[in-house]
């Protein structure tokens, strides 16, 4: 193979500077570099006095004239710029790093970290910035080092507040949850997923803080509490020229122009940087935690059981006491089998899947029950007994999840390929080149054309169907035994829905080690095409389960029948005697803290009996054990069947 020239290889490795960044970058670089190039631009010492030449006009020797002590004004501006810029940027950078770190940790880990972040910021923000700066400088004496320290303390709370609020918003988005589901370690999620997504607001805050720091430094120097004379600074130049502004207006104009241009250049650069960091703003990418409950000992499951949920109960913390949002849920997920969880929104489907992933919201905890998963090594583990690190190793490696919203499940800041490689390297030690090849192969496997080109593209350059295929590919990066699909076709049109269902069926058939699929949906038409078993949930409970064909053609629970009659295809299958008009389910599901006594569905059930209000019915199993329904009339239906 012919080797590429060195320049060509470098051009492939180094990213190009976006066109929109060229002008602000050049302008800012000139204004920053120029003061530090002072020895090359002027031979004069900024503190050398020549009383004979006081307030001399500009000349060929002294381009900007001389000040009230005969010092060269160009040298004073350049060397003064070094001090002002160094103090401002060092202090702003320290405040940015410390404040952003505090905000990220507080927003992601919450609890005591959130308390420390917000209260520490509140304490500092109680003091007016200029007054606090005056107090500290008066106590410790003027000087550049004191200015850096006081400005860092003054401005870190602003960064902490911005980072905290933005990180809190980003942490709730699907692509962060998807990263956690893939088992990505917490520090990588914070630094590589959340931090890039808040870089825009932080960069704008950086520009505002740097400009404010330059202004405060100049103000303190103007008052004689900043840079110690005879060292030059822009604030000192303004102070000295103020008494002579009528005789020599150029003396006060020059440092003011230097301040204005520098602040403008910083703001201009950071505004463009904010737009560039968001690829969706670049014309298509181009220029223009909960604590697990104590686990039980793993039980012996059949060899083909990939995961099992036994008597799961989840509690929601509430001011009036804990409220059960999930009650007595049991599932058995087998290899090469698709189990569908169905029910209305709010029935508990997604919470059950999040419990399996160990991704429950902070306000919800596992109060009872057991969650067992068969790892690739063959043994069953109790997920409720695993710590955070062990769960990170399980997620993505043994169990993976596809979320329902492909538009937000991928990180918009990073390219598709980078996100896939990150998922692979989280669990597999291999060279990046090998991870790249595997990622491209997976994109081809899920039916993405031009996989190599799409690998280097951003999510917003893809359609919803392609993004969902990418999510499926990411979920399969480490060949998990259990794949959870949480309404993966909800946001897609009918044609793309059919393609995604066909893809999931093909993957399940072709999977070498036996893939178990937990498919969550409220669309019984889709469920009938893909599911082997159906589990119907209502108000946090399993109300019916059994083989898909039997449950969908002969439901034993009134809620399942009502769901079927509300679907066009299901309505036809059941030969409803009510004509062509679809039947809606009257009423609304009860809130977890307002469930009726007895059967939770009785207030909406057309077949309810007085006995339905007496006690919660158990799951009545059929004679052969293949089906069960939580209804006192279920035995009658089972006998009739």
C-alpha positions in Angstrom: 0.0 0.0 0.0 1.4 3.4 -1.0 2.1 5.6 2.0 0.4 8.9 2.2 2.6 12.0 2.2 3.2 13.5 5.7 1.2 16.6 5.0 -1.8 14.4 3.8 -1.6 12.2 6.9 -1.5 15.3 9.2 -4.5 16.8 7.4 -6.5 13.6 8.0 -5.6 13.6 11.7 -6.0 17.3 12.6 -9.5 18.8 12.5 -10.0 21.9 10.4 -10.8 25.2 12.1 -14.4 26.1 11.1 -14.6 29.1 8.9 -16.9 30.9 11.3 -14.1 30.7 13.9 -11.3 32.1 11.8 -12.0 35.8 12.2 -12.7 35.8 15.9 -9.8 33.5 16.5 -7.4 35.6 14.6 -8.6 38.8 16.2 -8.4 37.4 19.7 -4.9 35.9 19.0 -3.6 39.2 17.8 -4.9 41.1 20.8 -3.5 38.4 23.2 -0.2 37.8 21.5 0.6 41.4 20.7 1.2 42.5 24.3 3.6 39.5 24.9 5.5 40.5 21.7 6.3 43.8 23.3 10.2 43.3 23.2 9.9 42.9 19.4 7.6 45.9 18.9 9.3 48.5 21.0 12.8 48.9 22.5 11.7 51.1 25.4 11.4 50.2 29.0 7.8 50.8 30.3 9.1 52.2 33.6 11.9 54.4 32.2 11.2 58.1 33.0 12.1 61.1 30.9 10.8 64.2 32.7 12.0 66.4 29.8 9.6 64.7 27.4 6.4 64.7 29.6 3.2 64.5 27.5 5.1 64.5 24.3 3.0 64.0 21.1 3.3 60.9 18.9 6.5 60.7 16.9 8.5 58.2 14.8 10.4 57.2 17.9 7.4 57.1 20.2 4.4 56.0 18.1 1.8 56.7 20.8 3.6 59.6 22.5 4.8 59.7 26.1 2.8 59.9 29.3 2.9 62.3 32.3 6.4 61.0 33.4 7.8 60.8 29.9 7.5 57.0 29.7 6.8 55.4 26.3 3.1 55.0 26.0 3.2 52.1 23.5 5.5 50.1 25.9 3.1 50.9 28.8 0.1 49.7 26.8 1.8 46.5 25.7 3.4 45.6 29.0 0.3 46.7 30.9 -1.7 44.3 28.6 0.5 41.4 29.7 -0.4 42.0 33.4 -4.1 42.7 32.8 -4.6 39.7 30.5 -2.6 37.3 32.7 -4.5 38.2 35.8 -7.9 38.0 34.0 -7.4 34.8 32.1 -5.6 32.9 35.0 -8.3 33.9 37.5 -11.1 33.1 35.0 -9.6 29.7 34.1 -9.2 28.7 37.7 -12.8 29.8 38.5 -14.1 28.0 35.4 -12.4 24.7 36.2 -13.3 24.7 39.9 -16.8 26.0 39.4 -17.7 23.7 36.5 -16.3 20.7 38.4 -18.4 21.6 41.4 -21.5 22.1 39.3 -21.1 18.8 37.4 -20.6 16.8 40.5 -23.5 18.4 42.3 -25.9 17.9 39.4 -25.0 14.3 38.5 -24.4 12.8 42.0 -27.0 15.0 43.8 -27.4 14.4 47.6 -24.7 16.0 49.7 -22.8 17.1 46.6 -25.7 19.2 45.5 -26.0 20.8 48.9 -22.3 21.7 49.0 -22.3 23.1 45.5 -25.4 25.3 45.9 -24.7 26.5 49.5 -21.0 27.3 48.9 -22.0 29.3 45.9 -24.7 31.1 47.9 -22.2 32.1 50.6 -19.8 33.8 48.1 -22.6 35.4 46.1 -23.9 37.1 49.2 -21.0 39.5 49.0 -21.0 42.2 46.2 -17.9 41.4 44.0 -16.2 44.8 44.1 -16.6 45.1 47.8 -15.3 41.6 48.5 -12.3 42.4 46.2 -11.6 45.7 48.0 -11.8 43.9 51.4 -9.4 41.1 50.4 -6.9 43.4 48.7 -7.0 45.8 51.7 -6.3 42.9 54.1 -3.6 41.1 52.1 -2.1 44.0 50.1 -2.2 44.8 46.4 -0.5 42.7 43.8 -1.1 40.4 40.8 -1.1 37.2 42.9 -3.7 38.6 45.3 -5.9 39.7 42.4 -5.8 36.2 40.9 -6.8 34.6 44.1 -9.7 37.0 44.9 -11.1 37.0 41.4 -11.0 33.2 41.3 -13.1 33.1 44.5 -15.4 35.8 43.3 -16.3 34.1 40.0 -16.3 30.4 40.6 -19.9 30.4 42.0 -21.2 31.8 38.7 -19.6 28.9 36.9 -20.9 26.4 39.5 -24.5 27.8 39.1 -24.4 27.7 35.2 -22.8 24.2 35.2 -25.2 22.9 37.8 -28.4 24.0 36.1 -27.2 23.0 32.6 -25.9 19.6 33.8 -29.1 19.0 35.6 -31.0 19.5 32.4 -28.7 17.4 30.3 -28.6 14.6 32.9 -32.3 14.1 32.3 -32.0 13.5 28.6 -32.2 10.1 27.0 -28.7 9.9 25.6 -27.3 10.3 29.2 -29.6 7.5 30.3 -28.5 5.5 27.3 -24.8 5.9 28.3 -25.6 4.7 31.8 -27.5 1.8 30.3 -24.4 0.8 28.3 -22.4 0.6 31.5 -20.3 3.7 30.9 -18.4 4.7 34.1 -19.8 7.8 35.9 -16.6 9.9 35.4 -16.8 9.3 31.7 -20.4 10.2 31.5 -19.7 13.4 33.4 -16.6 14.4 31.5 -17.3 13.1 28.0 -21.1 13.2 27.7 -22.5 15.9 30.0 -19.5 18.3 29.9 -19.4 18.7 26.1 -23.1 19.4 26.1 -22.8 22.3 28.6 -19.6 23.7 26.9 -21.7 26.3 25.1 -23.2 28.1 28.1 -19.9 27.7 30.0 -17.9 29.3 27.2 -20.3 32.3 27.1 -19.9 32.6 30.9 -16.1 32.4 30.5 -16.2 35.3 28.1 -18.4 37.4 30.4 -16.2 36.5 33.4 -12.9 37.3 31.6 -14.3 40.6 30.5 -15.5 41.4 34.1 -12.2 40.3 35.5 -10.3 42.6 33.2 -12.7 45.4 34.2 -12.3 44.7 38.0 -8.5 44.4 37.7 -8.4 47.7 35.9 -10.7 49.3 38.4 -8.7 48.2 41.4 -5.5 49.3 39.7 -7.2 52.7 39.0 -7.9 52.9 42.8 -4.3 52.0 43.6 -5.3 48.6 45.0 -4.4 46.4 42.1 -1.0 46.1 40.3 1.7 47.7 42.3 3.5 50.7 40.7 5.7 51.1 38.8 4.6 47.9 37.0 2.3 49.0 34.2 -1.4 48.2 33.8 -4.3 49.6 31.9 -6.0 50.8 35.1 -2.9 52.6 36.2 -2.6 54.3 32.8 -6.2 55.6 33.0 -5.6 56.8 36.6 -2.4 58.7 35.6 -3.9 60.2 32.5 -7.1 61.4 34.2 -5.5 64.5 35.6 -4.2 65.5 32.2 -7.2 64.5 30.0 -7.9 68.1 28.9 -4.3 68.6 27.8 -3.6 65.1 26.5 -6.8 63.2 25.7 -4.8 60.6 23.9 -3.4 59.4 27.2 -6.8 58.2 28.5 -8.2 57.2 25.1 -5.4 54.6 24.4 -5.9 52.3 27.5 -9.7 52.6 27.1 -9.5 51.5 23.5 -7.3 48.6 24.5 -9.8 47.5 27.1 -12.8 47.8 24.8 -11.1 45.9 21.9 -10.0 43.1 24.2 -13.4 42.7 25.8 -15.1 42.7 22.4 -12.6 40.1 21.0 -13.2 37.8 23.9 -17.0 38.0 23.6 -16.9 37.7 19.8 -14.7 34.6 20.0 -16.8 32.9 22.8 -20.1 33.6 21.0 -18.8 31.9 17.9 -17.3 29.1 19.9 -20.7 28.5 21.5 -22.4 28.2 18.1 -19.6 25.9 16.8 -19.7 23.5 19.7 -23.3 22.7 18.7 -23.1 20.9 15.4 -26.8 21.4 14.7 -26.1 25.1 14.4 -23.5 24.5 11.7 -25.7 23.9 8.7 -25.7 20.2 8.8 -22.5 19.8 10.6 -20.6 22.1 8.2 -19.7 25.8 8.5 -22.4 28.3 8.6 -29.3 7.4 41.2 -31.0 5.2 43.3 -29.6 2.8 46.0 -30.4 -0.8 45.3 -32.3 -2.8 47.9 -30.5 -5.6 49.7 -30.6 -8.6 47.4 -31.6 -12.2 48.0 -29.5 -15.2 47.3 -29.5 -16.1 43.6 -32.1 -18.8 42.9 -31.5 -21.8 40.6 -33.1 -21.0 37.3 -33.5 -23.1 34.2 -30.6 -23.0 31.8 -32.5 -20.9 29.2 -33.6 -18.2 31.6 -31.7 -15.1 30.9 -33.3 -12.9 33.5 -36.0 -13.1 36.1 -38.0 -10.7 38.2 -39.6 -12.0 41.4 -42.2 -10.1 43.4 -40.7 -6.7 42.6 -42.0 -3.8 44.6 -40.8 -0.2 44.0 -41.5 2.6 46.4 -41.8 6.3 45.7 -40.7 8.7 48.5 -43.6 10.9 49.4 -44.1 13.5 52.2 -47.1 11.5 53.5 -45.2 8.2 53.4 -43.8 5.8 50.8 -46.1 4.9 47.9 -45.9 1.7 46.0 -45.6 2.4 42.3 -44.8 -1.2 41.3 -46.4 -4.1 43.2 -45.8 -7.9 43.0 -44.3 -7.9 39.4 -42.7 -11.2 38.3 -41.2 -11.9 34.8 -39.3 -14.7 33.3 -37.2 -13.8 30.3 -35.8 -16.7 28.2 -33.2 -17.0 25.5 -34.5 -16.7 21.9 -37.8 -15.4 23.2 -39.5 -12.0 22.9 -41.5 -11.0 25.9 -43.8 -8.0 25.4 -44.8 -5.6 28.3 -48.0 -3.8 27.3 -50.3 -1.4 29.0 -51.3 2.3 29.0 -48.9 5.1 29.8 -48.1 5.1 33.5 -48.8 1.4 34.0 -45.2 0.7 35.2 -43.7 -0.8 32.0 -40.7 1.5 31.8 -40.1 1.6 35.6 -39.9 -2.2 35.5 -37.3 -2.1 32.8 -35.3 0.6 34.5 -35.2 -1.5 37.6 -33.7 -4.4 35.6 -31.1 -1.9 34.3 -30.4 -0.4 37.8 -31.4 3.0 36.5 -34.3 3.9 38.8 -34.8 7.6 39.4 -33.5 8.9 42.7 -36.9 9.2 44.3 -37.8 5.6 43.7 -36.2 2.6 45.4 -36.5 -1.1 45.3 -38.3 -2.1 48.5 -38.8 -5.8 47.9 -38.3 -8.5 45.4 -35.3 -9.9 43.5 -33.8 -9.1 40.1 -31.7 -11.9 38.7 -29.6 -11.8 35.5 -27.5 -14.6 33.9 -24.1 -13.2 33.0 -22.1 -14.4 30.0 -20.0 -16.6 32.3 -23.2 -18.6 33.0 -23.9 -17.7 36.6 -27.0 -15.8 37.9 -26.4 -12.6 39.8 -28.7 -10.5 42.0 -28.7 -7.1 40.4 -30.2 -5.5 43.6 -27.1 -6.6 45.5 -24.5 -5.1 43.1 -22.8 -1.9 43.7 -22.5 1.0 41.2 -19.2 -0.2 39.7 -20.5 -3.8 39.2 -23.7 -2.5 37.6 -21.6 -0.4 35.2 -19.9 -3.6 34.1 -23.2 -5.4 33.7 -24.9 -2.6 31.7 -24.1 -2.8 28.0 -22.1 -6.0 28.5 -24.8 -8.4 29.7 -28.0 -6.3 29.3 -28.6 -3.3 27.0 -31.5 -1.0 26.4 -32.9 0.9 23.4 -34.9 4.0 24.3 -38.1 5.1 22.6 -36.9 8.5 21.3 -34.2 8.2 18.7 -34.1 12.0 18.2 -32.7 12.5 21.7 -31.1 9.2 22.6 -27.9 10.0 20.8 -25.5 12.7 22.0 -25.8 15.6 19.6 -22.3 16.9 20.3 -20.3 13.7 19.4 -20.2 11.9 16.1 -22.0 8.6 15.8 -18.8 6.6 15.5 -17.2 8.2 18.6 -20.3 7.2 20.7 -20.2 3.6 19.4 -16.4 3.3 20.0 -16.9 4.7 23.5 -19.5 2.0 24.2 -17.2 -0.7 22.9 -14.1 0.4 24.8 -16.1 0.7 28.1 -16.2 -3.1 28.2 -13.6 -4.3 25.7 -9.9 -3.7 25.8 -8.9 -3.3 22.2 -7.2 -0.8 19.9 -9.4 2.0 18.6 -8.9 0.9 15.1 -10.4 -2.5 15.9 -13.2 -0.9 17.8 -13.9 1.3 14.8 -14.0 -1.7 12.5 -16.4 -3.5 14.8 -18.7 -0.4 15.0 -18.8 -0.1 11.2 -19.6 -3.8 10.9 -22.5 -3.3 13.4 -23.8 -0.4 11.4 -23.8 -2.6 8.3 -25.5 -5.4 10.3 -28.4 -3.2 11.2 -28.9 -2.1 7.6 -27.3 1.3 7.4 -26.0 2.1 3.9 -22.6 3.7 3.5 -21.8 2.7 7.1 -18.2 4.1 7.0 -19.5 7.5 6.0 -22.3 7.5 8.6 -19.8 6.5 11.2 -18.2 9.9 10.9 -21.5 11.8 10.8 -23.5 13.5 13.5 -26.9 12.3 14.7 -28.8 15.2 13.3 -27.6 14.3 9.8 -29.6 11.1 10.0 -33.3 10.3 9.8 -35.3 9.0 12.8 -35.2 5.4 11.5 -31.4 5.5 10.9 -30.9 6.9 14.4 -32.9 4.1 15.9 -30.8 1.6 13.9 -27.7 3.3 15.3 -29.2 2.9 18.8 -29.8 -0.8 18.1 -26.2 -1.2 16.9 -24.9 0.5 20.0 -26.9 -1.8 22.2 -25.4 -4.8 20.4 -21.7 -3.5 20.6 -20.8 -5.9 23.4 -23.2 -8.8 22.5 -25.6 -8.6 25.5 -27.8 -11.6 26.4 -30.8 -9.4 27.2 -32.0 -6.5 25.1 -34.7 -4.2 26.4 -36.5 -2.2 23.8 -38.6 0.6 25.4 -41.2 1.5 22.7 -38.5 1.7 20.0 -41.0 2.5 17.2 -43.1 5.2 18.9 -41.6 8.2 17.2 -41.3 6.6 13.7 -43.8 6.4 10.8 -45.5 3.1 9.9 -43.1 2.1 7.2 -40.0 2.6 9.4 -41.8 0.9 12.3 -42.1 -2.2 10.1 -38.4 -2.1 9.2 -37.3 -1.8 12.8 -39.6 -4.7 13.9 -38.2 -6.8 11.0 -34.7 -5.9 12.1 -35.3 -6.9 15.7 -36.8 -10.2 14.6 -33.8 -10.9 12.3 -31.3 -10.1 15.1 -33.0 -12.4 17.5 -32.9 -15.3 15.0 -29.3 -14.7 14.1 -27.9 -14.2 17.6 -25.4 -16.9 18.3 -25.8 -17.1 22.1 -29.5 -16.8 22.3 -30.9 -13.2 22.6 -33.7 -12.5 25.0 -35.8 -9.5 24.0 -38.0 -7.5 26.4 -40.2 -5.4 24.1 -42.2 -2.6 25.8 -45.1 -1.1 23.9 -48.7 0.1 24.1 -49.3 -0.9 20.4 -50.9 -4.4 20.4 -50.7 -4.5 16.6 -46.9 -4.4 16.7 -46.8 -6.7 19.7 -48.7 -9.4 17.8 -46.0 -9.4 15.1 -43.0 -9.8 17.4 -43.9 -11.2 20.8 -43.8 -14.8 21.9 -45.2 -14.0 25.3 -47.3 -11.0 26.5 -47.3 -9.5 30.0 -50.1 -6.9 30.5 -49.6 -4.3 33.2 -52.1 -2.0 34.8 -51.5 0.5 37.7 -48.1 -1.0 38.6 -49.3 -4.7 38.6 -49.2 -7.6 36.2 -52.9 -8.3 35.3 -52.4 -11.0 32.7 -49.6 -13.0 31.1 -49.3 -15.9 28.7 -48.4 -16.9 25.1 -48.9 -14.0 22.8 -51.3 -15.7 20.4 -53.6 -16.9 23.2 -53.6 -13.6 25.1 -54.3 -11.5 22.0 -57.1 -13.7 20.7 -58.7 -14.8 23.9 -57.9 -12.4 26.7 -59.0 -13.5 30.2 -58.7 -10.1 32.0 -61.3 -7.3 31.2 -58.4 -4.7 30.9 -56.7 -6.8 28.2 -60.0 -7.2 26.4 -60.6 -3.4 26.6 -57.2 -2.8 25.2 -57.9 -5.1 22.3 -61.2 -3.5 21.6 -59.6 -0.1 21.4 -57.3 -1.3 18.6 -58.6 -1.5 15.0 -57.0 -4.8 14.2 -57.7 -6.3 17.6 -61.4 -5.1 17.3 -61.7 -7.2 14.2 -60.0 -10.2 15.7 -62.4 -10.3 18.7 -65.5 -10.1 16.4 -66.9 -7.4 18.6 -70.7 -7.1 18.5 -70.5 -3.4 18.6 -70.1 -2.8 14.9 -67.2 -0.8 13.4 -66.9 1.7 16.2 -63.9 1.4 18.4 -64.5 1.2 22.1 -62.6 3.6 24.4 -61.7 2.6 28.0 -63.8 4.8 30.3 -62.1 6.8 33.0 -58.4 7.2 33.7 -55.8 5.0 35.5 -55.6 5.7 39.3 -52.6 7.5 40.8 -50.3 5.2 42.8 -51.4 6.9 46.1 -55.2 6.7 45.2 -55.7 3.2 44.1 -59.2 1.8 44.9 -59.6 -1.0 47.3 -59.6 -4.5 45.8 -59.0 -4.7 42.1 -57.3 -1.5 40.7 -59.3 -1.8 37.5 -62.8 -2.2 39.0 -63.8 1.5 38.7 -63.3 1.2 34.9 -64.4 -2.4 34.4 -67.8 -3.1 32.8 -67.8 -6.6 34.4 -67.1 -5.5 37.9 -68.8 -7.3 40.8 -69.2 -6.2 44.5 -66.6 -8.8 45.4 -64.0 -6.9 43.3 -63.8 -4.2 46.0 -63.1 -6.6 48.9 -59.5 -7.7 48.3 -56.7 -7.5 45.7 -57.1 -10.6 43.5 -54.1 -12.8 43.1 -52.9 -14.1 39.7 -55.0 -17.1 38.8 -53.0 -19.6 36.8 -54.5 -21.8 34.2 -54.5 -25.6 34.6 -51.4 -26.1 32.4 -49.6 -23.1 34.1 -49.0 -21.3 30.8 -51.3 -18.4 31.5 -52.4 -16.3 34.4 -54.8 -13.4 35.0 -55.5 -11.1 38.0 -59.3 -11.3 38.0 -61.8 -13.1 40.1 -63.5 -14.1 36.9 -60.4 -15.5 35.4 -61.1 -19.1 36.5 -64.4 -19.0 34.6 -62.6 -17.8 31.4 -60.0 -20.5 31.8 -62.5 -23.2 32.2 -64.4 -22.0 29.1 -61.1 -22.0 27.1 
